[in-house]
Amino acid sequence: MGQIARELASGPGWRASDIVCTDGPHAPVEEERHDGVCIAAVLAGTFQYRGSAGAALMAPGSLLLGNDGDCFECGHAHGTGDRCLSFHLSPAVLETIAAAMPGIKQARFGSPKLPPSPGLVSLFAETAAACEAGDGVAFEELAWRFAGAALDAGAGGFRGRIGEERAVEMAARTIESEAFELESTALSLGALAQRAGMDTYRFLRLFRRLVGMTPHQYVLHLRLCRAAEWLISREDDIAAIAYDAGFNDLSTFNHRFRRLMGVTPGAYRECAIHRA
């Protein structure tokens, strides 16, 4: 496998690694086994993941979930490369986290993924910032928070026809590459559906079920997640960050950010500074 794994931090019962994969459509798909509980935050790229809990399309903003000892396969049939921040926990650590959460009956994942959601944006932003800063202390806390989110939320899988899955994955890659372009014409629902070779409604329905949100919601998710990351890691004023993240109107950015995160961009940055 064309994979580079760099350990970022570790402690009793856990470790965090930055994993960059360069495999493409012609790379052999090999069965592997999870050594411990795996929770991987997908930071870039798309790929297909198949484990004992089912199969899923993984895209930026989603969490890959793997149970200890389970066999799995990852494939890049429709694109090249991905990057994940992977947390590996011992089963005992996950059981400790589950025991502290009311209503959680078992420390196992029943789904192969947790799709992108507003609740994960801050976690992904903090993850990207921690990777950039090399903040080893932050990774232990992030591991626990991601595990809690995965146990608490869960997610269901959905599989369309192979050709349709390929089209949706290519659309997700298009969105990822074009999300921060202010005037991109490739991101309209009609353009994405036409490129996928589907009628608009079928494409919208499949994209939502496979990725976890609509194409427009996914564009906003990527933009707001990047903006949240930059609010932590950059000193630029908020207007510049909003523009670079794909928003040409500051009031719209402020409104969407506050609606998603519950606080204004300025308050979010101030809280991040105090946490540091």
C-alpha positions in Angstrom: 0.0 0.0 0.0 1.2 3.5 -0.8 0.7 4.8 2.8 2.8 7.0 5.0 1.8 6.9 8.7 3.3 9.4 11.1 2.6 9.0 14.8 1.7 12.3 16.4 1.1 11.4 20.0 0.4 8.4 22.2 -0.4 7.5 25.8 -1.8 4.5 27.8 -4.4 2.8 25.6 -4.3 5.3 22.8 -2.3 6.8 19.9 -2.9 9.3 17.2 -1.4 9.1 13.7 -1.4 11.2 10.6 -2.0 8.8 7.7 -1.5 9.8 4.0 -2.4 7.3 1.4 -1.4 7.7 -2.3 -3.2 4.6 -3.7 -5.3 5.0 -6.8 -7.7 3.0 -8.9 -5.0 0.4 -9.9 -3.7 -0.3 -6.5 -4.5 -3.8 -5.2 -7.1 -3.9 -2.4 -5.8 -5.9 0.5 -7.7 -7.1 3.6 -6.4 -5.6 6.8 -7.3 -6.0 10.5 -7.9 -3.3 13.0 -5.4 -3.4 15.8 -7.5 -1.8 18.5 -10.6 0.4 18.1 -10.1 2.8 15.1 -11.7 6.2 14.7 -10.3 8.0 11.7 -11.2 11.6 10.8 -11.1 12.0 7.0 -9.3 15.3 6.3 -8.9 15.0 2.5 -9.8 12.6 -0.4 -12.5 10.0 -0.8 -12.3 6.3 -0.6 -14.4 3.2 -0.1 -14.3 1.4 3.2 -15.7 -2.0 3.9 -15.7 -3.7 7.3 -17.8 -6.1 9.3 -20.3 -3.4 10.1 -20.9 -2.6 6.4 -19.6 -0.5 3.6 -19.5 3.2 3.2 -18.1 6.1 1.1 -15.7 8.1 3.1 -15.3 11.8 2.4 -13.8 14.8 4.2 -15.7 15.5 7.4 -16.7 11.9 8.0 -15.4 9.5 10.6 -14.3 6.0 9.8 -15.3 3.6 12.5 -13.6 0.2 13.1 -14.0 -2.3 15.9 -11.0 -4.0 17.5 -10.0 -7.1 15.6 -12.4 -6.5 12.7 -11.1 -7.2 9.1 -11.6 -4.4 6.6 -10.7 -3.2 3.1 -10.1 0.3 1.7 -10.2 1.1 -2.0 -9.7 4.1 -4.3 -11.6 2.9 -7.3 -12.5 6.4 -8.5 -9.7 8.7 -7.3 -6.2 8.9 -5.9 -5.2 9.5 -2.3 -6.6 10.5 1.0 -5.5 11.8 4.4 -6.8 10.8 7.8 -6.1 11.6 11.4 -6.4 8.2 12.9 -7.0 7.5 16.6 -6.5 4.0 17.9 -7.9 3.1 21.3 -7.7 0.0 23.3 -11.1 -1.7 23.9 -10.7 -1.0 27.6 -10.4 2.8 26.9 -13.6 2.7 24.7 -15.4 0.7 27.4 -14.5 3.4 29.9 -15.8 6.1 27.7 -19.0 4.2 27.0 -19.6 3.6 30.7 -19.6 7.3 31.3 -22.3 7.9 28.7 -25.9 7.4 29.7 -27.8 5.2 27.3 -24.8 3.6 25.7 -25.1 -0.2 26.1 -22.0 -1.5 24.4 -18.6 -0.2 23.4 -18.9 -1.3 19.7 -19.7 0.5 16.5 -22.7 -0.8 14.6 -21.9 1.3 11.5 -18.8 1.8 9.4 -19.0 5.6 9.5 -20.3 8.8 11.0 -21.2 11.2 8.3 -20.3 14.9 8.2 -22.4 16.9 10.6 -22.5 20.4 12.2 -21.6 18.8 15.5 -18.2 17.6 14.1 -17.1 20.8 12.5 -15.4 22.2 15.7 -13.7 18.8 16.3 -12.3 18.7 12.7 -11.2 22.4 13.0 -9.3 21.7 16.2 -7.9 18.5 14.7 -6.5 20.3 11.7 -5.1 23.1 14.0 -3.5 20.5 16.3 -1.8 18.8 13.3 -0.5 22.1 12.1 0.8 23.1 15.5 2.1 19.6 16.5 0.1 19.9 19.7 0.5 16.4 21.3 -1.5 17.3 24.4 -4.5 18.2 22.3 -4.7 14.8 20.6 -5.6 12.8 23.7 -8.6 15.1 24.4 -9.6 14.9 20.7 -9.4 11.1 20.8 -11.8 11.0 23.7 -14.2 13.5 22.1 -14.3 11.7 18.8 -14.9 8.4 20.5 -17.8 9.9 22.5 -19.3 11.5 19.3 -19.1 8.1 17.5 -20.7 6.2 20.3 -23.4 8.8 20.8 -24.4 9.4 17.3 -23.8 6.3 15.1 -24.8 6.2 11.5 -26.5 4.0 9.0 -25.1 2.8 5.7 -26.6 3.0 2.2 -25.3 1.5 -1.0 -26.4 2.5 -4.5 -25.4 0.8 -7.7 -21.7 0.7 -8.4 -21.8 3.2 -11.2 -23.9 5.6 -9.1 -21.5 5.3 -6.1 -18.6 6.1 -8.4 -20.5 9.2 -9.7 -21.3 10.4 -6.2 -17.7 9.9 -5.1 -16.4 11.9 -8.1 -18.9 14.6 -7.2 -17.7 14.7 -3.6 -14.1 15.1 -4.9 -15.2 17.9 -7.3 -16.8 19.7 -4.3 -13.7 19.2 -2.2 -11.5 20.7 -4.9 -13.8 23.6 -5.8 -15.4 24.5 -2.5 -13.3 27.6 -1.8 -13.7 29.1 -5.3 -16.1 32.0 -5.0 -17.4 31.9 -8.6 -17.2 28.1 -9.3 -19.8 27.0 -11.7 -19.0 23.3 -11.0 -20.8 23.4 -7.7 -24.4 24.0 -8.7 -26.7 21.1 -8.2 -27.5 20.9 -11.9 -23.9 20.9 -13.0 -23.0 18.2 -10.4 -26.0 16.0 -11.4 -25.2 16.4 -15.1 -21.6 15.5 -14.6 -22.7 12.4 -12.6 -25.0 11.4 -15.5 -28.2 11.4 -13.3 -31.4 13.4 -13.1 -31.2 16.0 -10.4 -33.5 14.4 -7.9 -31.8 11.0 -8.1 -28.4 12.6 -7.7 -29.5 14.7 -4.8 -31.1 11.7 -3.0 -28.1 9.5 -3.5 -25.6 12.1 -2.5 -27.4 12.9 0.7 -27.7 9.2 1.6 -24.1 8.3 0.7 -22.3 11.4 2.0 -24.7 12.3 4.8 -25.8 15.8 3.6 -26.9 17.5 0.4 -24.2 18.9 -2.0 -25.0 22.5 -0.9 -24.8 21.6 2.8 -21.5 19.8 2.1 -20.0 22.9 0.4 -21.0 25.0 3.4 -19.7 22.3 5.7 -16.2 22.3 4.1 -16.1 26.1 3.9 -17.1 26.6 7.6 -14.8 23.8 8.8 -11.9 25.5 7.0 -12.9 28.9 8.3 -13.0 27.5 11.9 -9.6 26.0 11.4 -8.2 29.3 10.1 -9.7 31.2 13.0 -7.6 29.1 15.3 -4.4 29.0 13.2 -4.2 32.3 11.4 -4.1 35.9 12.7 -5.8 37.4 9.6 -8.9 39.5 10.3 -12.3 37.7 10.0 -13.2 39.2 6.7 -10.1 37.9 5.0 -10.7 34.4 6.4 -14.3 34.5 5.3 -13.3 35.5 1.8 -10.5 32.8 1.6 -13.0 30.2 2.8 -15.4 31.0 -0.1 -17.7 33.6 1.3 -17.9 36.9 -0.5 -20.2 38.5 2.1 -19.1 38.9 5.7 -22.6 39.2 7.1 -23.6 35.9 5.4 -20.5 34.2 6.8 -21.2 35.5 10.3 -24.8 34.3 10.1 -23.9 30.9 8.9 -21.0 30.4 11.2 -23.1 31.4 14.2 -26.0 29.2 13.2 -23.7 26.2 12.8 -21.3 26.8 15.8 -23.6 28.6 18.2 -21.2 31.6 18.5 -19.8 34.3 16.3 -16.5 33.8 14.6 -14.9 36.4 16.9 -16.2 34.6 20.0 -15.1 31.2 18.6 -11.6 32.6 18.0 -11.5 34.1 21.5 -12.6 30.8 23.1 -9.9 28.9 21.1 -7.2 31.3 22.4 -8.3 30.8 26.0 -8.3 27.0 25.6 -4.7 27.2 24.2 
